[in-house]
Every structure is written in C-alpha cells, then in structure tokens.
Amino acid sequence: MAAWQNWAGNVDCVPQHIVRPEHESEIVEWLAQAADDDLGVRVAGSGHSFMPLVATDGILFDLSSLSGIARFEHDANRAWVRAGTTLHALGELLHPAGLALQNLGDIDVQALGGALGTGTHGTGSTLPNLSARVSGLRILRADGQLVVLREDTDPDGLRAARVSLGALGVVTAARIDLVPAYRLHERVERLPMDALLTELDERVAASRHFEFFWYPGRDFAEAKHLQPTEASENDLPDVKYERIGWSHRILPSVRDDRFLEMEYSVPAAAGPDCFREIRARIGSHHPDLQWPVEYRTLHSDEAWLSTAHARETVTISIHQGQGLPHEALFADAEAIFAEHGGRPHWGKMHTQNAQSLGALYPRFEAFQSLRREWDPDGRFMNPALRRLFEA
Ligand SMILES: Cc1cc2nc3c(=O)[nH]c(=O)nc-3n(C[C@H](O)[C@H](O)[C@H](O)COP(=O)(O)OP(=O)(O)OC[C@H]3O[C@@H](n4cnc5c(N)ncnc54)[C@H](O)[C@@H]3O)c2cc1C
C-alpha cells in the first residue's frame, strides 16, 4: 500500500523514510543521511499537485510540523512564515494582526512551500502569483548548507528560488510581504458565454479579481467579480449569489469532488482567442465534458520560473473528473495552448520536458546553472523533475 498519495489520487509512492522535522537541524541531519545512503530527497506540501513532483522512494520530508509565523516585521507589513504552514492557517494567524495575503487561489489548503514552489496564483490582472510577494527565503541545500536570500542583498537568487519546485533545496521559511486586512464583496453571475465574451475586457478591468467558469454542456459562464469593500454582510440585500467577508474567507472555495486538471498561462492578449479555440474544440470533439473551463488573469512578475515571467498573463484550466478519460481532451487543449506560447502550471498536468521548457522561459538556463551548483548530485531529482530539468 502507498505510504503517500496526492489529493487527486493519481500519484503515490513508498519512501524509505517519511520524516516530519520540527527544526531545520533535523533536516540537515537527514540530508547527510541521504548523501551517505545515496537516497533521493523530496518535500511534500499538502499533496495538491497533479504532477508526480513529490514522489520518491528515498526520503520524503513532510513539513507539516514546521508551521506557524516565526516573526512579524510589523513596521514593513511582513512576516517570516514557516514553510509547512497551510495558507488557511496563515490567513487565520494574520487576521488578528490586521494583515492578509495580497491574494489567494481557488483553495487555501496548500502548504506555503508547496504553493510557492509551483507558482500558485489567484486571479486579478493587477495581482501576481503568491511567490512574487516573497522578499526572503531560507533554503537548505543538498549539502545541508543554509542559504538565506533577501530581496535587498540577493535579488537574483530570490528570482531563481521563488518558484523552484523543490529543485534547489528544502525551503524552510519565507518572508512574505502582506497587506492590511481587507474585506471583499463577491458577486457571482450566470451569463450566456457569447454575451460575456463581448464584454470580457471591461469586466476584467472593473474588478480587483475577475474570473469565469465556462460550462460546456449548457454553454453558459459563471462569472465571479470581487471588489474590496468597507461594507459588511448586513449591508447586502437577500441576493443568492452575493457575499461579503474578509479576503481570506471569501477567496478560497472548498473542492470535494476529485478531478484532474491541466492549466496553461498564455500572454494576456492571446487569452480570449485561445479560450475561443478551446471552446470550439471541446464543442466539436468533447461535447460530453461536464467539468468547467476556468479563465483567470495574472499580473507579470520576475521569478525565473514563474508562468507569468515578464508577461501579463491569462490562465486557462481544463478539468476532468477523476476516473473519466482525460487524455484526448488534455492533448487537444495542450496543442492549442502551445500555439499561443503557453507555459504549463508546474503543479498541473502537462507533457513538457527540459527542451521545450527552455524555449518558454528566457532564464531557464540560469536556473539550471544554479540548480547544478546547489545540487550537483541531483539529490532533489525524481523521474518527473528529471524530465523537466535533465531530458
Ligand atoms: C483542488 C485544487 C485547486 C487548486 N487551485 C489552484 C489555484 O487556484 N491556483 C493555482 O495556481 N494552483 C492551484 N492548484 C494547484 C496547487 O496550488 C499546486 O499544485 C500547489 O503546489 C499545491 O501545494 P501543496 O502544498 O499541495 O504542494 P505539493 O503538491 O505537496 O508540492 C508541490 C511542489 O512543491 C515542493 N515543495 C513543497 N514544499 C516544499 C518546501 N518546503 N521546500 C521545497 N519544496 C517544496 C514539492 O516537492 C513539489 O515539487 C490547485 C490544486 C487542486 C488539487
């Protein structure tokens, strides 16, 4: 029986050791053990990646006991947060201090280290992914050396390490730039798909967060608009599709039904056309698809492996229920994404390798040099990472 399995149930593994460290020093000891026994090492967050990034038969670090806020820097609205802290727990810890994350994705159960490692993002054309708010990182390299990266002293190192899939080492804590706690007013609207497409730009620009889910079967869109507000729930009329509350409670959803997902980031200007092509292809070749296609916006940032590296971005996600055939659907979508210069979400399903990724990321080779320097023996590689970085 598998000792570790991801949320979607499509990846599992039986590591020789599963280690739950409470201190950095324990990780250092186990890294030395890994070198002595020539074992591979991976780190598990909350297991919400669909790609086999975490799987190992060597040593698996589960950082769930390395959690909580290590230190507030109140004068700068910043906090050092341990990497095993879930985004949900972080929201609840920040709120009493009057602080919040600038944005969140669709769920909040990810561990901070896992969310940063794959470039996890929410929606909003002025809002970058979570890792762009990281102004410091503590990383243990394969040789056990602690590297502390800071925006002011090592901006390039930070750009490399913000989104690094655990390929540079074990991230033990991150300094996160926060914002004053804020409330959001969420409005959800159902619209015919064609009607929404004619006014997409205006709607994207009108809300701090805008996204839509397109339901292929009935061809309607569920559009979500979220705006900061000073109002409270009591100010709302009794409208079914409206909510007001603190950002960390309004932004995330609960996803109980298991699915598989492919997501690509395309240049923002190509987003609407790319979506139209995906919609046409699903209509003609996958008319029975029940799961929605999600359309979000993402501000550019500088992390070398961010899917929004140096370009304004639209992300488009295709879902299929667990156990249902997804191969042809995902292959069709991936071909369309490729035509638009799409970059795959690191945690979601795709078929890219080191060669194709090198063409998508201008700083890919710089990342590779640092990875080889910090992990010369490939201690943090597993088959999935080898395909991404060594093929
Ligand atoms: C239901 C669902 C909804 C989702 N919604 C969104 C969304 O809205 N937006 C979005 O962008 N993505 C979304 N995702 C994808 C998800 O955010 C990413 O896959 C994310 O990486 C998962 O975080 P995790 O803690 O589960 O990490 P894991 O999947 O456990 O790990 C991810 C990667 O990070 C590495 N890692 C984890 N912790 C550390 C550490 N401390 N040091 C070094 N490496 C580490 C792992 O080795 C692995 O390579 C969703 C996924 C699911 C299943």
PDBQT file of the ligand as one rigid body, heavy atoms in Angstrom, charges set to zero:
ROOT
HETATM    1  C1  LIG A 401      -8.458  21.410  -5.840  1.00  0.00    +0.000 C 
HETATM    2  C2  LIG A 401      -7.240  22.159  -6.306  1.00  0.00    +0.000 A 
HETATM    3  C3  LIG A 401      -7.329  23.521  -6.519  1.00  0.00    +0.000 A 
HETATM    4  C4  LIG A 401      -6.189  24.235  -6.947  1.00  0.00    +0.000 A 
HETATM    5  N1  LIG A 401      -6.310  25.582  -7.162  1.00  0.00    +0.000 NA
HETATM    6  C5  LIG A 401      -5.247  26.270  -7.624  1.00  0.00    +0.000 A 
HETATM    7  C6  LIG A 401      -5.342  27.667  -7.870  1.00  0.00    +0.000 A 
HETATM    8  O1  LIG A 401      -6.370  28.294  -7.658  1.00  0.00    +0.000 OA
HETATM    9  N2  LIG A 401      -4.242  28.298  -8.378  1.00  0.00    +0.000 N 
HETATM   10  C7  LIG A 401      -3.087  27.634  -8.638  1.00  0.00    +0.000 A 
HETATM   11  O2  LIG A 401      -2.138  28.256  -9.113  1.00  0.00    +0.000 OA
HETATM   12  N3  LIG A 401      -2.959  26.324  -8.379  1.00  0.00    +0.000 NA
HETATM   13  C8  LIG A 401      -3.998  25.638  -7.872  1.00  0.00    +0.000 A 
HETATM   14  N4  LIG A 401      -3.869  24.298  -7.602  1.00  0.00    +0.000 N 
HETATM   15  C9  LIG A 401      -2.533  23.693  -7.721  1.00  0.00    +0.000 C 
HETATM   16  C10 LIG A 401      -1.800  23.779  -6.377  1.00  0.00    +0.000 C 
HETATM   17  O3  LIG A 401      -1.893  25.070  -5.811  1.00  0.00    +0.000 OA
HETATM   18  C11 LIG A 401      -0.306  23.495  -6.581  1.00  0.00    +0.000 C 
HETATM   19  O4  LIG A 401      -0.123  22.244  -7.179  1.00  0.00    +0.000 OA
HETATM   20  C12 LIG A 401       0.471  23.579  -5.262  1.00  0.00    +0.000 C 
HETATM   21  O5  LIG A 401       1.816  23.302  -5.489  1.00  0.00    +0.000 OA
HETATM   22  C13 LIG A 401      -0.031  22.605  -4.221  1.00  0.00    +0.000 C 
HETATM   23  O6  LIG A 401       0.533  22.909  -2.980  1.00  0.00    +0.000 OA
HETATM   24  P1  LIG A 401       0.902  21.723  -1.995  1.00  0.00    +0.000 P 
HETATM   25  O7  LIG A 401       1.254  22.286  -0.675  1.00  0.00    +0.000 OA
HETATM   26  O8  LIG A 401      -0.138  20.685  -2.046  1.00  0.00    +0.000 OA
HETATM   27  O9  LIG A 401       2.261  21.231  -2.685  1.00  0.00    +0.000 OA
HETATM   28  P2  LIG A 401       2.696  19.788  -3.155  1.00  0.00    +0.000 P 
HETATM   29  O10 LIG A 401       1.850  19.374  -4.304  1.00  0.00    +0.000 OA
HETATM   30  O11 LIG A 401       2.772  18.883  -1.988  1.00  0.00    +0.000 OA
HETATM   31  O12 LIG A 401       4.170  20.130  -3.671  1.00  0.00    +0.000 OA
HETATM   32  C14 LIG A 401       4.343  20.964  -4.794  1.00  0.00    +0.000 C 
HETATM   33  C15 LIG A 401       5.842  21.129  -5.090  1.00  0.00    +0.000 C 
HETATM   34  O13 LIG A 401       6.461  21.938  -4.101  1.00  0.00    +0.000 OA
HETATM   35  C16 LIG A 401       7.542  21.235  -3.499  1.00  0.00    +0.000 C 
HETATM   36  N5  LIG A 401       7.593  21.641  -2.108  1.00  0.00    +0.000 N 
HETATM   37  C17 LIG A 401       6.585  21.659  -1.210  1.00  0.00    +0.000 A 
HETATM   38  N6  LIG A 401       7.024  22.191  -0.052  1.00  0.00    +0.000 NA
HETATM   39  C18 LIG A 401       8.335  22.495  -0.218  1.00  0.00    +0.000 A 
HETATM   40  C19 LIG A 401       9.338  23.064   0.610  1.00  0.00    +0.000 A 
HETATM   41  N7  LIG A 401       9.098  23.459   1.854  1.00  0.00    +0.000 N 
HETATM   42  N8  LIG A 401      10.576  23.204   0.101  1.00  0.00    +0.000 NA
HETATM   43  C20 LIG A 401      10.866  22.838  -1.158  1.00  0.00    +0.000 A 
HETATM   44  N9  LIG A 401       9.946  22.307  -1.996  1.00  0.00    +0.000 NA
HETATM   45  C21 LIG A 401       8.701  22.150  -1.529  1.00  0.00    +0.000 A 
HETATM   46  C22 LIG A 401       7.222  19.761  -3.695  1.00  0.00    +0.000 C 
HETATM   47  O14 LIG A 401       8.356  18.951  -3.623  1.00  0.00    +0.000 OA
HETATM   48  C23 LIG A 401       6.630  19.814  -5.098  1.00  0.00    +0.000 C 
HETATM   49  O15 LIG A 401       7.647  19.899  -6.059  1.00  0.00    +0.000 OA
HETATM   50  C24 LIG A 401      -4.951  23.556  -7.168  1.00  0.00    +0.000 A 
HETATM   51  C25 LIG A 401      -4.879  22.175  -6.950  1.00  0.00    +0.000 A 
HETATM   52  C26 LIG A 401      -6.020  21.479  -6.516  1.00  0.00    +0.000 A 
HETATM   53  C27 LIG A 401      -5.919  19.996  -6.292  1.00  0.00    +0.000 C 
ENDROOT
TORSDOF 0
